[in-house]
Amino acid sequence: MKVSKLKKFDDAERLRMPEARAEYLNIVVADGDPAEVHDALNLVARAQCRQASWRDQRGA
């Protein structure tokens, strides 16, 4: 299989549940690296937007 045919990996897909997002943020904040916290907040925001979009498509 060619690499170009592989689905692009997105970490936001792994954070579908609010509990998973909270746990991920707790781990990153505990580490204390401001750059990692910034990246984690962006990732969680993307995951939340996807979740909201998915709910809207379902009509919930």
PyMOL Python script that loads the backbone (N, CA, C, O; Angstrom):
from pymol import cmd

cmd.read_pdbstr("""\
ATOM      1  N   MET A   1       0.836  -1.170   0.000  1.00  0.00           N
ATOM      2  CA  MET A   1       0.000   0.000   0.000  1.00  0.00           C
ATOM      3  C   MET A   1       0.889   1.244   0.000  1.00  0.00           C
ATOM      4  O   MET A   1       1.884   1.314   0.722  1.00  0.00           O
ATOM      5  N   LYS A   2       0.518   2.200  -0.805  1.00  0.00           N
ATOM      6  CA  LYS A   2       1.272   3.446  -0.872  1.00  0.00           C
ATOM      7  C   LYS A   2       0.938   4.332   0.317  1.00  0.00           C
ATOM      8  O   LYS A   2      -0.186   4.334   0.817  1.00  0.00           O
ATOM      9  N   VAL A   3       1.922   5.072   0.749  1.00  0.00           N
ATOM     10  CA  VAL A   3       1.735   5.988   1.866  1.00  0.00           C
ATOM     11  C   VAL A   3       0.666   7.021   1.533  1.00  0.00           C
ATOM     12  O   VAL A   3      -0.090   7.432   2.413  1.00  0.00           O
ATOM     13  N   SER A   4       0.596   7.436   0.299  1.00  0.00           N
ATOM     14  CA  SER A   4      -0.381   8.454  -0.096  1.00  0.00           C
ATOM     15  C   SER A   4      -1.823   7.960   0.062  1.00  0.00           C
ATOM     16  O   SER A   4      -2.744   8.776   0.104  1.00  0.00           O
ATOM     17  N   LYS A   5      -2.035   6.655   0.148  1.00  0.00           N
ATOM     18  CA  LYS A   5      -3.377   6.113   0.293  1.00  0.00           C
ATOM     19  C   LYS A   5      -3.781   5.926   1.758  1.00  0.00           C
ATOM     20  O   LYS A   5      -4.931   5.603   2.053  1.00  0.00           O
ATOM     21  N   LEU A   6      -2.835   6.129   2.665  1.00  0.00           N
ATOM     22  CA  LEU A   6      -3.146   5.984   4.079  1.00  0.00           C
ATOM     23  C   LEU A   6      -3.937   7.193   4.573  1.00  0.00           C
ATOM     24  O   LEU A   6      -3.737   8.316   4.112  1.00  0.00           O
ATOM     25  N   LYS A   7      -4.834   6.939   5.515  1.00  0.00           N
ATOM     26  CA  LYS A   7      -5.604   8.008   6.116  1.00  0.00           C
ATOM     27  C   LYS A   7      -4.672   8.841   6.992  1.00  0.00           C
ATOM     28  O   LYS A   7      -3.836   8.297   7.713  1.00  0.00           O
ATOM     29  N   LYS A   8      -4.820  10.151   6.927  1.00  0.00           N
ATOM     30  CA  LYS A   8      -3.999  11.038   7.730  1.00  0.00           C
ATOM     31  C   LYS A   8      -4.359  10.854   9.205  1.00  0.00           C
ATOM     32  O   LYS A   8      -5.533  10.870   9.577  1.00  0.00           O
ATOM     33  N   PHE A   9      -3.338  10.681  10.031  1.00  0.00           N
ATOM     34  CA  PHE A   9      -3.550  10.477  11.466  1.00  0.00           C
ATOM     35  C   PHE A   9      -3.880  11.798  12.135  1.00  0.00           C
ATOM     36  O   PHE A   9      -3.236  12.814  11.875  1.00  0.00           O
ATOM     37  N   ASP A  10      -4.883  11.779  12.995  1.00  0.00           N
ATOM     38  CA  ASP A  10      -5.270  12.983  13.729  1.00  0.00           C
ATOM     39  C   ASP A  10      -5.529  12.590  15.179  1.00  0.00           C
ATOM     40  O   ASP A  10      -6.432  11.803  15.464  1.00  0.00           O
ATOM     41  N   ASP A  11      -4.734  13.139  16.091  1.00  0.00           N
ATOM     42  CA  ASP A  11      -4.884  12.838  17.511  1.00  0.00           C
ATOM     43  C   ASP A  11      -6.254  13.214  18.041  1.00  0.00           C
ATOM     44  O   ASP A  11      -6.731  12.593  18.990  1.00  0.00           O
ATOM     45  N   ALA A  12      -6.894  14.202  17.463  1.00  0.00           N
ATOM     46  CA  ALA A  12      -8.199  14.658  17.952  1.00  0.00           C
ATOM     47  C   ALA A  12      -9.242  13.540  17.895  1.00  0.00           C
ATOM     48  O   ALA A  12     -10.188  13.541  18.683  1.00  0.00           O
ATOM     49  N   GLU A  13      -9.083  12.607  16.991  1.00  0.00           N
ATOM     50  CA  GLU A  13     -10.024  11.498  16.886  1.00  0.00           C
ATOM     51  C   GLU A  13      -9.949  10.583  18.103  1.00  0.00           C
ATOM     52  O   GLU A  13     -10.905   9.867  18.400  1.00  0.00           O
ATOM     53  N   ARG A  14      -8.824  10.603  18.807  1.00  0.00           N
ATOM     54  CA  ARG A  14      -8.642   9.748  19.982  1.00  0.00           C
ATOM     55  C   ARG A  14      -9.246  10.365  21.244  1.00  0.00           C
ATOM     56  O   ARG A  14      -9.311   9.709  22.283  1.00  0.00           O
ATOM     57  N   LEU A  15      -9.681  11.603  21.159  1.00  0.00           N
ATOM     58  CA  LEU A  15     -10.208  12.312  22.330  1.00  0.00           C
ATOM     59  C   LEU A  15     -11.695  12.597  22.162  1.00  0.00           C
ATOM     60  O   LEU A  15     -12.135  13.738  22.305  1.00  0.00           O
ATOM     61  N   ARG A  16     -12.445  11.586  21.867  1.00  0.00           N
ATOM     62  CA  ARG A  16     -13.880  11.760  21.618  1.00  0.00           C
ATOM     63  C   ARG A  16     -14.674  11.994  22.892  1.00  0.00           C
ATOM     64  O   ARG A  16     -15.634  12.764  22.894  1.00  0.00           O
ATOM     65  N   MET A  17     -14.284  11.345  23.960  1.00  0.00           N
ATOM     66  CA  MET A  17     -15.033  11.443  25.215  1.00  0.00           C
ATOM     67  C   MET A  17     -14.502  12.588  26.075  1.00  0.00           C
ATOM     68  O   MET A  17     -13.291  12.805  26.134  1.00  0.00           O
ATOM     69  N   PRO A  18     -15.400  13.328  26.745  1.00  0.00           N
ATOM     70  CA  PRO A  18     -14.949  14.417  27.610  1.00  0.00           C
ATOM     71  C   PRO A  18     -13.968  13.957  28.693  1.00  0.00           C
ATOM     72  O   PRO A  18     -13.052  14.691  29.063  1.00  0.00           O
ATOM     73  N   GLU A  19     -14.166  12.747  29.190  1.00  0.00           N
ATOM     74  CA  GLU A  19     -13.271  12.217  30.212  1.00  0.00           C
ATOM     75  C   GLU A  19     -11.861  12.036  29.665  1.00  0.00           C
ATOM     76  O   GLU A  19     -10.881  12.296  30.363  1.00  0.00           O
ATOM     77  N   ALA A  20     -11.762  11.595  28.428  1.00  0.00           N
ATOM     78  CA  ALA A  20     -10.448  11.411  27.799  1.00  0.00           C
ATOM     79  C   ALA A  20      -9.758  12.755  27.600  1.00  0.00           C
ATOM     80  O   ALA A  20      -8.549  12.873  27.799  1.00  0.00           O
ATOM     81  N   ARG A  21     -10.527  13.767  27.207  1.00  0.00           N
ATOM     82  CA  ARG A  21      -9.944  15.103  27.029  1.00  0.00           C
ATOM     83  C   ARG A  21      -9.449  15.661  28.361  1.00  0.00           C
ATOM     84  O   ARG A  21      -8.368  16.245  28.431  1.00  0.00           O
ATOM     85  N   ALA A  22     -10.243  15.480  29.417  1.00  0.00           N
ATOM     86  CA  ALA A  22      -9.850  15.986  30.734  1.00  0.00           C
ATOM     87  C   ALA A  22      -8.608  15.275  31.246  1.00  0.00           C
ATOM     88  O   ALA A  22      -7.702  15.915  31.780  1.00  0.00           O
ATOM     89  N   GLU A  23      -8.559  13.975  31.090  1.00  0.00           N
ATOM     90  CA  GLU A  23      -7.390  13.218  31.551  1.00  0.00           C
ATOM     91  C   GLU A  23      -6.139  13.629  30.788  1.00  0.00           C
ATOM     92  O   GLU A  23      -5.069  13.792  31.376  1.00  0.00           O
ATOM     93  N   TYR A  24      -6.277  13.794  29.487  1.00  0.00           N
ATOM     94  CA  TYR A  24      -5.142  14.216  28.662  1.00  0.00           C
ATOM     95  C   TYR A  24      -4.625  15.579  29.125  1.00  0.00           C
ATOM     96  O   TYR A  24      -3.418  15.763  29.279  1.00  0.00           O
ATOM     97  N   LEU A  25      -5.529  16.531  29.345  1.00  0.00           N
ATOM     98  CA  LEU A  25      -5.111  17.857  29.803  1.00  0.00           C
ATOM     99  C   LEU A  25      -4.445  17.793  31.174  1.00  0.00           C
ATOM    100  O   LEU A  25      -3.445  18.473  31.404  1.00  0.00           O
ATOM    101  N   ASN A  26      -4.982  16.992  32.081  1.00  0.00           N
ATOM    102  CA  ASN A  26      -4.377  16.851  33.405  1.00  0.00           C
ATOM    103  C   ASN A  26      -2.942  16.339  33.317  1.00  0.00           C
ATOM    104  O   ASN A  26      -2.060  16.823  34.027  1.00  0.00           O
ATOM    105  N   ILE A  27      -2.715  15.372  32.454  1.00  0.00           N
ATOM    106  CA  ILE A  27      -1.373  14.818  32.294  1.00  0.00           C
ATOM    107  C   ILE A  27      -0.422  15.866  31.736  1.00  0.00           C
ATOM    108  O   ILE A  27       0.701  16.011  32.220  1.00  0.00           O
ATOM    109  N   VAL A  28      -0.861  16.583  30.736  1.00  0.00           N
ATOM    110  CA  VAL A  28       0.004  17.585  30.105  1.00  0.00           C
ATOM    111  C   VAL A  28       0.290  18.743  31.055  1.00  0.00           C
ATOM    112  O   VAL A  28       1.426  19.210  31.139  1.00  0.00           O
ATOM    113  N   VAL A  29      -0.727  19.206  31.768  1.00  0.00           N
ATOM    114  CA  VAL A  29      -0.532  20.313  32.708  1.00  0.00           C
ATOM    115  C   VAL A  29       0.414  19.888  33.829  1.00  0.00           C
ATOM    116  O   VAL A  29       1.248  20.681  34.266  1.00  0.00           O
ATOM    117  N   ALA A  30       0.294  18.655  34.293  1.00  0.00           N
ATOM    118  CA  ALA A  30       1.174  18.161  35.357  1.00  0.00           C
ATOM    119  C   ALA A  30       2.634  18.160  34.915  1.00  0.00           C
ATOM    120  O   ALA A  30       3.533  18.339  35.737  1.00  0.00           O
ATOM    121  N   ASP A  31       2.868  17.961  33.636  1.00  0.00           N
ATOM    122  CA  ASP A  31       4.233  17.974  33.112  1.00  0.00           C
ATOM    123  C   ASP A  31       4.826  19.382  33.184  1.00  0.00           C
ATOM    124  O   ASP A  31       6.021  19.545  33.433  1.00  0.00           O
ATOM    125  N   GLY A  32       3.989  20.395  32.966  1.00  0.00           N
ATOM    126  CA  GLY A  32       4.403  21.775  33.178  1.00  0.00           C
ATOM    127  C   GLY A  32       5.077  22.488  32.015  1.00  0.00           C
ATOM    128  O   GLY A  32       5.552  23.610  32.189  1.00  0.00           O
ATOM    129  N   ASP A  33       5.132  21.891  30.865  1.00  0.00           N
ATOM    130  CA  ASP A  33       5.747  22.540  29.701  1.00  0.00           C
ATOM    131  C   ASP A  33       4.705  23.431  29.018  1.00  0.00           C
ATOM    132  O   ASP A  33       3.721  22.922  28.481  1.00  0.00           O
ATOM    133  N   PRO A  34       4.906  24.758  29.031  1.00  0.00           N
ATOM    134  CA  PRO A  34       3.907  25.669  28.451  1.00  0.00           C
ATOM    135  C   PRO A  34       3.610  25.391  26.973  1.00  0.00           C
ATOM    136  O   PRO A  34       2.465  25.524  26.541  1.00  0.00           O
ATOM    137  N   ALA A  35       4.601  25.016  26.217  1.00  0.00           N
ATOM    138  CA  ALA A  35       4.379  24.729  24.791  1.00  0.00           C
ATOM    139  C   ALA A  35       3.494  23.500  24.620  1.00  0.00           C
ATOM    140  O   ALA A  35       2.628  23.469  23.746  1.00  0.00           O
ATOM    141  N   GLU A  36       3.714  22.491  25.456  1.00  0.00           N
ATOM    142  CA  GLU A  36       2.882  21.288  25.378  1.00  0.00           C
ATOM    143  C   GLU A  36       1.453  21.582  25.822  1.00  0.00           C
ATOM    144  O   GLU A  36       0.501  21.047  25.253  1.00  0.00           O
ATOM    145  N   VAL A  37       1.300  22.434  26.841  1.00  0.00           N
ATOM    146  CA  VAL A  37      -0.036  22.821  27.290  1.00  0.00           C
ATOM    147  C   VAL A  37      -0.768  23.545  26.162  1.00  0.00           C
ATOM    148  O   VAL A  37      -1.948  23.293  25.921  1.00  0.00           O
ATOM    149  N   HIS A  38      -0.077  24.431  25.482  1.00  0.00           N
ATOM    150  CA  HIS A  38      -0.665  25.158  24.353  1.00  0.00           C
ATOM    151  C   HIS A  38      -1.133  24.187  23.272  1.00  0.00           C
ATOM    152  O   HIS A  38      -2.257  24.287  22.781  1.00  0.00           O
ATOM    153  N   ASP A  39      -0.266  23.253  22.910  1.00  0.00           N
ATOM    154  CA  ASP A  39      -0.618  22.266  21.886  1.00  0.00           C
ATOM    155  C   ASP A  39      -1.789  21.394  22.337  1.00  0.00           C
ATOM    156  O   ASP A  39      -2.673  21.069  21.544  1.00  0.00           O
ATOM    157  N   ALA A  40      -1.789  21.020  23.612  1.00  0.00           N
ATOM    158  CA  ALA A  40      -2.860  20.170  24.130  1.00  0.00           C
ATOM    159  C   ALA A  40      -4.197  20.898  24.108  1.00  0.00           C
ATOM    160  O   ALA A  40      -5.220  20.305  23.765  1.00  0.00           O
ATOM    161  N   LEU A  41      -4.199  22.173  24.470  1.00  0.00           N
ATOM    162  CA  LEU A  41      -5.442  22.946  24.424  1.00  0.00           C
ATOM    163  C   LEU A  41      -5.970  23.049  22.997  1.00  0.00           C
ATOM    164  O   LEU A  41      -7.176  22.945  22.772  1.00  0.00           O
ATOM    165  N   ASN A  42      -5.083  23.251  22.043  1.00  0.00           N
ATOM    166  CA  ASN A  42      -5.508  23.287  20.638  1.00  0.00           C
ATOM    167  C   ASN A  42      -6.093  21.950  20.202  1.00  0.00           C
ATOM    168  O   ASN A  42      -7.104  21.905  19.501  1.00  0.00           O
ATOM    169  N   LEU A  43      -5.458  20.871  20.616  1.00  0.00           N
ATOM    170  CA  LEU A  43      -5.924  19.541  20.251  1.00  0.00           C
ATOM    171  C   LEU A  43      -7.298  19.252  20.860  1.00  0.00           C
ATOM    172  O   LEU A  43      -8.176  18.718  20.183  1.00  0.00           O
ATOM    173  N   VAL A  44      -7.482  19.598  22.117  1.00  0.00           N
ATOM    174  CA  VAL A  44      -8.765  19.383  22.784  1.00  0.00           C
ATOM    175  C   VAL A  44      -9.854  20.241  22.139  1.00  0.00           C
ATOM    176  O   VAL A  44     -10.984  19.782  21.971  1.00  0.00           O
ATOM    177  N   ALA A  45      -9.528  21.456  21.785  1.00  0.00           N
ATOM    178  CA  ALA A  45     -10.506  22.309  21.104  1.00  0.00           C
ATOM    179  C   ALA A  45     -10.934  21.698  19.770  1.00  0.00           C
ATOM    180  O   ALA A  45     -12.115  21.713  19.423  1.00  0.00           O
ATOM    181  N   ARG A  46      -9.976  21.167  19.035  1.00  0.00           N
ATOM    182  CA  ARG A  46     -10.300  20.505  17.764  1.00  0.00           C
ATOM    183  C   ARG A  46     -11.190  19.294  18.002  1.00  0.00           C
ATOM    184  O   ARG A  46     -12.142  19.062  17.257  1.00  0.00           O
ATOM    185  N   ALA A  47     -10.886  18.532  19.028  1.00  0.00           N
ATOM    186  CA  ALA A  47     -11.686  17.346  19.344  1.00  0.00           C
ATOM    187  C   ALA A  47     -13.112  17.741  19.723  1.00  0.00           C
ATOM    188  O   ALA A  47     -14.065  17.075  19.320  1.00  0.00           O
ATOM    189  N   GLN A  48     -13.264  18.817  20.493  1.00  0.00           N
ATOM    190  CA  GLN A  48     -14.598  19.272  20.886  1.00  0.00           C
ATOM    191  C   GLN A  48     -15.394  19.758  19.678  1.00  0.00           C
ATOM    192  O   GLN A  48     -16.593  19.497  19.580  1.00  0.00           O
ATOM    193  N   CYS A  49     -14.743  20.456  18.768  1.00  0.00           N
ATOM    194  CA  CYS A  49     -15.428  20.923  17.552  1.00  0.00           C
ATOM    195  C   CYS A  49     -15.900  19.742  16.714  1.00  0.00           C
ATOM    196  O   CYS A  49     -17.002  19.763  16.167  1.00  0.00           O
ATOM    197  N   ARG A  50     -15.075  18.726  16.617  1.00  0.00           N
ATOM    198  CA  ARG A  50     -15.477  17.537  15.851  1.00  0.00           C
ATOM    199  C   ARG A  50     -16.655  16.854  16.508  1.00  0.00           C
ATOM    200  O   ARG A  50     -17.579  16.410  15.827  1.00  0.00           O
ATOM    201  N   GLN A  51     -16.630  16.767  17.829  1.00  0.00           N
ATOM    202  CA  GLN A  51     -17.728  16.132  18.554  1.00  0.00           C
ATOM    203  C   GLN A  51     -19.023  16.905  18.337  1.00  0.00           C
ATOM    204  O   GLN A  51     -20.074  16.306  18.107  1.00  0.00           O
ATOM    205  N   ALA A  52     -18.953  18.229  18.409  1.00  0.00           N
ATOM    206  CA  ALA A  52     -20.143  19.054  18.196  1.00  0.00           C
ATOM    207  C   ALA A  52     -20.649  18.911  16.763  1.00  0.00           C
ATOM    208  O   ALA A  52     -21.857  18.848  16.532  1.00  0.00           O
ATOM    209  N   SER A  53     -19.746  18.860  15.819  1.00  0.00           N
ATOM    210  CA  SER A  53     -20.123  18.697  14.417  1.00  0.00           C
ATOM    211  C   SER A  53     -20.797  17.347  14.201  1.00  0.00           C
ATOM    212  O   SER A  53     -21.792  17.246  13.484  1.00  0.00           O
ATOM    213  N   TRP A  54     -20.246  16.317  14.826  1.00  0.00           N
ATOM    214  CA  TRP A  54     -20.818  14.977  14.695  1.00  0.00           C
ATOM    215  C   TRP A  54     -22.225  14.944  15.284  1.00  0.00           C
ATOM    216  O   TRP A  54     -23.129  14.345  14.701  1.00  0.00           O
ATOM    217  N   ARG A  55     -22.417  15.597  16.457  1.00  0.00           N
ATOM    218  CA  ARG A  55     -23.759  15.641  17.067  1.00  0.00           C
ATOM    219  C   ARG A  55     -24.728  16.400  16.166  1.00  0.00           C
ATOM    220  O   ARG A  55     -25.880  15.991  16.015  1.00  0.00           O
ATOM    221  N   ASP A  56     -24.276  17.500  15.565  1.00  0.00           N
ATOM    222  CA  ASP A  56     -25.148  18.276  14.687  1.00  0.00           C
ATOM    223  C   ASP A  56     -25.575  17.466  13.482  1.00  0.00           C
ATOM    224  O   ASP A  56     -26.721  17.566  13.045  1.00  0.00           O
ATOM    225  N   GLN A  57     -24.675  16.666  12.937  1.00  0.00           N
ATOM    226  CA  GLN A  57     -24.997  15.848  11.772  1.00  0.00           C
ATOM    227  C   GLN A  57     -26.015  14.770  12.124  1.00  0.00           C
ATOM    228  O   GLN A  57     -26.823  14.373  11.285  1.00  0.00           O
ATOM    229  N   ARG A  58     -25.972  14.301  13.361  1.00  0.00           N
ATOM    230  CA  ARG A  58     -26.912  13.278  13.816  1.00  0.00           C
ATOM    231  C   ARG A  58     -28.269  13.870  14.151  1.00  0.00           C
ATOM    232  O   ARG A  58     -29.265  13.154  14.251  1.00  0.00           O
ATOM    233  N   GLY A  59     -28.298  15.203  14.325  1.00  0.00           N
ATOM    234  CA  GLY A  59     -29.571  15.836  14.649  1.00  0.00           C
ATOM    235  C   GLY A  59     -29.884  15.840  16.127  1.00  0.00           C
ATOM    236  O   GLY A  59     -31.036  16.019  16.522  1.00  0.00           O
ATOM    237  N   ALA A  60     -28.867  15.644  16.945  1.00  0.00           N
ATOM    238  CA  ALA A  60     -29.090  15.609  18.399  1.00  0.00           C
ATOM    239  C   ALA A  60     -29.162  16.998  18.989  1.00  0.00           C
ATOM    240  O   ALA A  60     -29.344  17.147  20.197  1.00  0.00           O
TER     241      ALA A  60
END
""", "prot")
cmd.dss("prot")
cmd.show_as("cartoon", "prot")
cmd.util.cbc("prot")
cmd.orient("prot")
